[in-house]
């Protein structure tokens, strides 16, 4: 029986509110519980003024996809708080949508500061009577459950207690209302509640006035027995055909979910979220960064759909086990076969949903394999085409300007070291000679100790030309020449080399699939 209850209701840990004296980013985030939001990441609902989050221009209502590389959808609220608080620097991956893949996602690295706690709440406070409420997302015609009563709230002062059931709000049956509709009614100026215990005894009516500082919060239930008793009562009072028919009804494509969308709309949205980037991949398959994000996104959706399929089948199995119709060791296929051969209303909705999951999983796995195989082959080819470095050259650490300008701090050039002459170097051709050029700097601009340096090059220059295009040179030793006054000079000797000798050494090839 416990397994049945656990398989139906998936809850998040009730959020903790960090102490204002602790370090943090200044973020308030929420995550609603329930089956429909099983894989929901944290959502940013408020940002403290002058906090690290505000300075980073984090956007309200965006989702925190990951914290320090860990997906928030896979973590409890407490786990998220520990990741946020236990590291001086926090890496966030935020997005305007819940999915791991999208073009607008942003990666941020923030520093925690004292006085800004990382606050994670379930739902922001609104005008209310101090009640925490919950209703099974798959709506088995159950009343509203009171999960929490705030201290000194209008509800507590009236005598309402945790674990009671709200049968009516202003004469409207909660069995026929969504949680959102219940919340709106609870915020009416004149509020009348019909409340009872779990057994349906001791029905009482309460007249309450909402106050501004109390919330009608969708809080999670700490003890499973509250829901257990409610579900057990429902099962005892109804045959399996009614229980399953009510459950299967929630898979109707036109069924309105708690987010205001129909099942059909949600399904189409999920498909579109992956189909659009997949078509983009088909039009431009050589963007490996894009391919990796899409590949990861596909695998994430596959994982989620497999889990949803498993839970939906497990729920039906537990109902059938409760009624003694299948064994607790029954396989998924045995459960589905029983439903296929039964005469239960709305079963086609359920079976079509299971088929939908299976088809999506198969399609997305096919896409993921296609992307993976192509990307691996592409990166292997790219890696094989990288020119092999055969020369003994290396990137010198010193700035060539220090050598050319004759600074006292300048180190002697390193043999075979590659140096760069750029526009900002201030190199001027003093004289063209056989095999190359004599180069110096403008003393009035740069240094009174400017050196004369010989560069072996095939390029043509005129005397007094400034070297304006990048020139990559390697130190080879020394060069002897006679100046215009007849004096013998020994100067540094460099040789121009192809740009590739430099760029091939500093180029960092990123591989997303073969590594």
C-alpha positions in Angstrom: 0.0 0.0 0.0 2.9 2.4 0.8 4.3 1.7 -2.6 1.0 2.7 -4.2 0.9 5.9 -2.4 4.5 6.7 -3.2 4.0 5.9 -6.9 1.1 8.3 -7.2 2.5 11.3 -5.3 5.9 12.7 -5.9 6.8 15.6 -3.7 9.6 18.1 -3.3 11.1 18.8 0.1 9.5 21.9 1.7 11.8 24.7 1.1 14.2 26.2 3.6 14.7 29.9 4.0 18.3 30.9 4.5 19.3 33.2 7.3 19.8 36.8 6.1 23.2 36.8 7.8 24.4 34.0 5.6 26.2 34.4 2.3 24.3 34.1 -0.9 23.4 35.5 -4.3 20.1 37.2 -3.3 17.8 34.9 -5.2 14.4 33.7 -4.3 13.3 30.6 -6.3 10.3 28.3 -6.2 9.4 24.9 -7.5 5.8 23.5 -7.4 5.3 19.9 -6.6 3.0 17.3 -8.1 3.2 14.7 -10.8 2.9 17.2 -13.6 6.0 19.1 -12.5 8.1 16.0 -11.6 11.1 17.3 -13.4 10.7 21.0 -12.9 13.8 23.1 -12.3 13.9 26.0 -9.9 12.3 29.2 -11.1 13.5 32.7 -10.1 10.7 34.6 -8.5 12.5 37.6 -6.8 15.9 39.1 -6.6 17.2 41.2 -3.7 18.3 44.8 -4.5 22.1 45.3 -4.8 22.7 41.6 -4.6 25.2 39.6 -6.8 22.2 38.3 -8.7 20.9 41.8 -9.5 24.3 43.0 -10.5 24.6 40.1 -12.9 21.2 41.2 -14.4 19.6 37.8 -13.8 16.1 37.8 -15.2 12.9 37.2 -13.2 10.9 34.1 -13.9 13.8 32.4 -15.7 14.8 28.9 -14.6 17.9 27.8 -12.8 18.7 24.8 -14.9 21.9 23.8 -13.0 24.0 24.8 -10.1 27.7 24.0 -10.3 27.1 21.5 -13.1 24.2 19.7 -11.4 20.7 19.8 -12.8 18.2 21.3 -10.3 15.4 19.1 -11.6 17.3 16.1 -10.2 18.0 17.7 -6.8 15.9 18.4 -3.7 15.5 22.0 -2.6 17.9 21.3 0.3 20.5 20.0 -2.1 20.1 23.2 -4.2 20.6 25.3 -1.1 23.7 23.5 -0.1 25.2 23.9 -3.5 24.4 27.6 -3.5 25.7 28.3 0.0 28.7 26.0 0.4 30.8 27.5 -2.4 32.3 31.1 -2.6 31.8 31.0 -6.4 28.6 29.6 -7.9 28.1 28.6 -11.5 24.5 29.0 -12.7 23.0 27.9 -16.0 19.8 29.9 -16.4 17.1 29.7 -19.2 13.8 31.3 -20.1 12.3 27.8 -20.5 12.5 24.7 -18.4 14.5 22.5 -20.8 18.2 22.0 -20.8 18.4 22.9 -24.5 17.6 26.3 -26.0 19.3 29.2 -27.7 18.6 31.8 -25.0 20.3 30.0 -22.1 23.0 31.9 -20.2 25.9 30.6 -18.1 26.9 32.8 -15.2 29.6 32.6 -12.5 28.7 34.6 -9.4 30.4 35.3 -6.1 28.4 34.8 -2.9 28.3 37.7 -0.5 27.4 38.2 3.1 23.9 39.5 3.7 22.3 37.9 0.7 20.9 34.5 1.5 19.7 32.1 -1.2 16.0 31.8 -0.4 14.1 29.0 -1.9 10.3 29.1 -1.3 7.6 27.0 -2.7 5.1 29.7 -3.7 5.3 33.4 -3.0 2.9 34.8 -0.4 -0.4 36.3 -1.4 -3.4 37.5 0.5 -4.9 34.6 2.4 -6.0 33.0 5.6 -2.8 31.1 6.4 -3.5 27.7 4.8 -1.2 25.4 3.0 -3.3 23.4 0.5 -2.7 20.5 -1.8 -4.8 18.5 -4.3 -3.8 15.5 -6.2 -2.8 16.7 -9.7 -4.5 13.8 -11.5 -7.8 14.8 -9.8 -9.6 11.7 -8.5 -12.6 13.9 -7.4 -11.0 14.4 -4.1 -11.5 17.4 -1.8 -8.8 19.9 -0.9 -6.3 18.8 1.8 -4.9 21.2 4.4 -1.1 20.6 4.6 -0.2 23.5 6.9 -1.8 26.1 9.1 0.4 29.2 9.8 0.8 30.2 13.4 -1.5 33.0 14.5 -3.2 33.1 11.1 -7.0 33.6 10.7 -7.3 29.9 10.0 -5.5 28.8 13.2 -7.4 31.3 15.4 -10.6 29.8 14.0 -9.6 26.3 15.1 -8.7 24.8 11.6 -6.1 22.2 11.9 -3.5 20.5 9.6 -4.6 17.3 7.8 -8.3 18.4 7.6 -10.2 18.4 4.3 -11.9 21.4 2.8 -15.2 20.2 1.3 -16.6 23.5 0.1 -15.4 27.1 -0.4 -18.2 29.6 -0.5 -20.6 26.7 -1.2 -18.5 25.4 -4.1 -17.4 21.8 -3.9 -13.6 21.5 -4.0 -14.0 18.1 -5.6 -15.0 19.9 -8.8 -12.3 22.6 -8.6 -8.7 22.9 -9.6 -6.1 24.0 -7.1 -5.8 27.4 -8.9 -9.6 27.9 -8.7 -9.5 27.0 -5.0 -6.7 29.6 -4.4 -8.8 32.3 -6.0 -11.8 31.5 -3.9 -9.7 31.5 -0.7 -8.7 35.1 -1.4 -12.3 36.4 -1.4 -13.1 39.1 1.1 -15.9 37.0 2.5 -14.7 33.5 3.0 -16.8 30.5 4.2 -15.3 27.1 4.5 -16.9 23.7 5.0 -14.2 21.5 6.7 -14.1 18.0 8.0 -11.7 15.3 9.2 -10.3 12.5 7.0 -13.2 10.2 7.8 -15.8 12.8 6.8 -17.0 13.3 10.3 -17.4 16.5 12.4 -18.3 18.8 9.5 -17.8 22.4 10.5 -18.4 25.7 8.8 -15.9 28.6 9.3 -16.3 32.3 8.3 -12.9 33.9 7.8 -11.4 37.2 6.5 -8.1 36.9 4.5 -5.2 39.1 5.7 -2.4 40.4 3.6 0.5 38.6 5.3 -0.8 35.1 5.1 -0.5 32.9 2.1 -2.6 30.2 0.5 0.5 28.1 -0.2 0.8 24.9 -2.1 3.0 23.2 0.4 4.2 19.7 0.4 3.2 17.0 2.9 5.8 15.8 5.3 3.9 12.6 6.3 2.5 10.3 3.7 -0.2 9.0 6.0 -2.4 12.0 5.4 -2.8 11.2 1.7 -2.8 7.5 2.4 -5.9 7.8 4.5 -7.6 9.9 1.9 -6.7 7.6 -0.9 -7.6 4.5 1.1 -11.0 6.0 1.7 -11.5 6.6 -2.0 -10.5 3.1 -2.9 -12.7 1.5 -0.3 -15.7 3.5 -1.5 -15.3 2.8 -5.2 -14.7 -0.2 -7.4 -11.6 -0.4 -9.5 -13.5 0.5 -12.7 -14.4 3.9 -11.3 -11.0 4.5 -9.8 -9.2 3.6 -13.0 -11.8 5.4 -15.2 -11.2 8.6 -13.2 -7.5 8.2 -13.5 -7.6 7.5 -17.2 -9.8 10.5 -17.8 -6.8 12.7 -16.9 -5.1 11.4 -20.1 -7.8 12.8 -22.4 -6.0 15.1 -24.9 -8.5 17.9 -24.1 -8.0 17.5 -20.3 -6.9 20.8 -18.7 -3.9 20.5 -16.5 -3.0 22.7 -13.6 -0.8 24.9 -15.8 -3.8 25.9 -17.9 -2.8 23.8 -20.9 -4.4 20.7 -22.3 -2.6 17.4 -22.5 -2.6 17.8 -26.3 -1.0 21.3 -26.1 1.6 20.0 -23.7 2.5 17.1 -25.9 2.7 19.3 -29.0 4.9 21.7 -27.1 7.3 19.0 -26.0 7.6 17.7 -29.6 8.1 21.2 -31.0 10.8 22.0 -28.5 13.0 19.3 -29.9 11.7 19.3 -33.5 12.7 22.9 -34.2 16.4 22.5 -33.1 16.5 19.1 -34.8 15.6 20.8 -38.1 18.2 23.4 -37.4 20.7 20.7 -37.0 19.7 19.2 -40.3 20.3 22.5 -42.1 23.7 23.1 -40.4 25.1 19.8 -39.0 28.6 21.1 -38.5 28.0 23.2 -35.4 29.3 20.8 -32.7 28.5 23.0 -29.8 24.9 23.2 -31.0 24.9 19.4 -31.7 26.1 18.6 -28.2 23.4 20.7 -26.5 20.7 19.2 -28.7 22.1 15.7 -28.1 22.0 16.2 -24.3 18.5 17.7 -24.6 17.2 14.7 -26.5 18.7 12.3 -23.9 17.2 14.4 -21.1 13.7 14.2 -22.7 14.1 10.4 -23.3 15.0 9.9 -19.6 12.1 12.0 -18.5 9.6 10.2 -20.7 10.8 6.8 -19.7 10.3 7.8 -16.1 6.8 9.2 -16.7 5.8 6.1 -18.6 7.1 3.9 -15.8 5.3 5.9 -13.1 2.0 5.8 -15.0 2.2 2.1 -15.4 3.3 1.6 -11.8 0.3 3.6 -10.6 -2.1 1.4 -12.5 -0.3 -1.7 -11.3 -0.6 -0.7 -7.7 -4.3 0.0 -8.1 -4.7 -3.5 -9.6 -2.6 -5.0 -6.9 -4.8 -3.4 -4.3 -7.9 -4.9 -5.8 -6.1 -8.3 -6.2 -6.3 -8.3 -10.0 -2.6 -8.7 -10.7 0.4 -9.9 -8.8 2.9 -7.4 -7.3 5.6 -9.0 -9.5 3.6 -8.3 -12.7 5.6 -6.8 -15.6 4.7 -3.6 -17.3 3.5 -5.5 -20.4 1.2 -7.7 -18.2 -0.3 -4.5 -16.7 -0.9 -3.0 -20.1 -2.4 -6.3 -21.4 -4.8 -6.4 -18.5 -6.0 -2.9 -19.3 -6.3 -3.6 -23.0 -8.5 -6.6 -22.3 -10.7 -4.8 -19.7 -13.9 -2.9 -20.1 -12.9 0.3 -18.3 -14.0 3.7 -19.4 -11.4 6.1 -20.8 -8.8 3.3 -21.1 -7.9 4.4 -24.6 -6.8 7.8 -23.4 -4.3 6.0 -21.1 -3.1 3.5 -23.6 -2.7 6.2 -26.3 -0.5 8.2 -23.8 1.7 5.2 -23.1 2.1 4.7 -26.9 2.9 8.4 -27.2 5.7 8.1 -24.7 7.0 5.0 -26.5 6.9 6.7 -29.9 8.6 9.9 -28.7 11.3 7.8 -26.9 11.9 5.8 -30.1 12.0 9.0 -32.3 14.3 11.0 -30.0 16.7 8.0 -29.5 16.9 7.8 -33.3 17.6 11.5 -33.6 20.2 11.4 -30.8 22.0 8.4 -32.5 22.0 10.3 -35.8 23.5 13.4 -34.3 26.0 11.4 -32.3 27.2 9.3 -35.2 27.5 12.3 -37.5 29.3 14.4 -34.9 31.8 11.7 -34.0 32.7 11.2 -37.6 33.0 14.9 -38.3 35.2 15.6 -35.3 37.5 12.6 -36.1 37.9 14.0 -39.6 38.6 17.5 -38.2 41.2 16.1 -35.8 42.9 14.1 -38.6 43.2 17.3 -40.7 45.1 19.3 -38.1 48.6 20.0 -39.5 51.3 18.2 -37.7 53.9 20.4 -36.1 57.3 19.3 -37.3 59.4 22.4 -36.5 61.1 22.9 -33.1 59.5 26.4 -32.6 57.6 27.4 -29.5 55.6 30.4 -28.4 58.0 32.8 -26.6 56.8 34.3 -23.3 58.4 37.7 -23.7 56.8 40.7 -25.6 58.8 41.5 -28.7 58.4 45.2 -27.9 60.6 44.8 -24.8 63.4 43.5 -27.0 62.9 46.1 -29.8 62.6 49.1 -27.5 65.7 48.1 -25.5 64.0 48.1 -22.1 66.3 47.3 -19.2 63.8 44.6 -18.0 63.9 42.9 -21.4 65.2 39.3 -21.4 67.4 37.9 -24.1 65.4 36.3 -26.9 64.9 32.6 -26.8 66.3 30.5 -29.7 63.5 29.0 -31.7 61.0 31.2 -29.8 58.1 32.7 -31.9 57.5 36.4 -31.5 54.9 38.6 -33.0 55.2 42.1 -34.6 51.9 43.8 -34.6 50.7 47.3 -35.5 51.1 48.3 -31.9 54.7 47.2 -31.8 56.0 50.4 -33.4 58.5 48.6 -35.7 60.1 50.7 -38.5 62.2 49.5 -41.4 65.5 51.2 -41.0 67.1 49.7 -44.1 66.5 47.0 -46.6 69.5 44.8 -47.1 70.3 41.5 -48.8 68.1 38.8 -47.4 65.9 40.9 -45.2 65.5 44.1 -43.4 66.9 46.1 -40.5 64.2 47.0 -38.0 64.2 49.5 -35.2 61.8 51.6 -33.2 61.1 55.3 -33.1 63.3 56.6 -30.2 61.1 59.7 -29.6 58.0 57.6 -29.2 59.2 54.5 -27.5 62.7 54.4 -26.0 66.0 56.1 -26.3 67.6 52.6 -26.2 65.8 51.3 -29.3 67.7 48.3 -30.9 68.4 47.5 -34.5 67.3 44.0 -35.3 67.7 41.9 -38.5 64.8 40.0 -39.8 65.2 37.5 -42.7 62.1 37.9 -44.9 61.0 37.5 -48.5 58.6 40.4 -48.1 59.5 43.7 -49.9 59.7 46.9 -47.9 61.0 50.4 -48.5 63.3 52.1 -46.1 61.3 54.0 -43.3 58.2 51.8 -43.9 56.3 50.9 -40.8 55.4 47.2 -40.3 51.6 47.4 -40.2 50.7 43.8 -40.9 51.3 41.0 -38.4 54.7 39.4 -38.8 55.6 36.2 -37.0 59.3 35.8 -36.4 61.6 33.2 -34.8 64.9 34.0 -33.0 67.8 32.4 -34.7 70.9 33.9 -33.1 73.0 36.8 -34.2 73.7 38.8 -37.4 76.8 40.8 -38.2 76.8 43.8 -40.5 78.6 47.1 -41.2 76.6 50.2 -40.6 76.8 53.4 -42.8 79.7 54.7 -40.7 81.8 51.6 -41.4 81.5 50.2 -38.0 80.9 46.4 -37.5 77.7 45.6 -35.6 76.4 42.3 -34.0 72.7 42.3 -33.6 69.8 39.9 -33.0 68.7 37.8 -36.0 65.1 36.7 -36.5 63.5 34.9 -39.4 59.9 35.4 -40.6 57.8 32.2 -40.5 54.3 31.4 -41.8 51.5 32.5 -39.5 50.4 28.9 -39.1 53.6 28.2 -37.1 52.0 30.5 -34.5 48.3 29.8 -34.8 48.6 26.0 -34.9 50.3 26.2 -31.5 47.9 28.4 -29.7 44.7 27.0 -31.4 42.7 25.0 -28.9 40.5 22.5 -30.7 37.4 21.7 -28.7 35.8 18.4 -29.2 32.3 17.7 -27.9 31.9 14.0 -28.8 35.2 12.2 -29.4 36.6 13.2 -26.0 
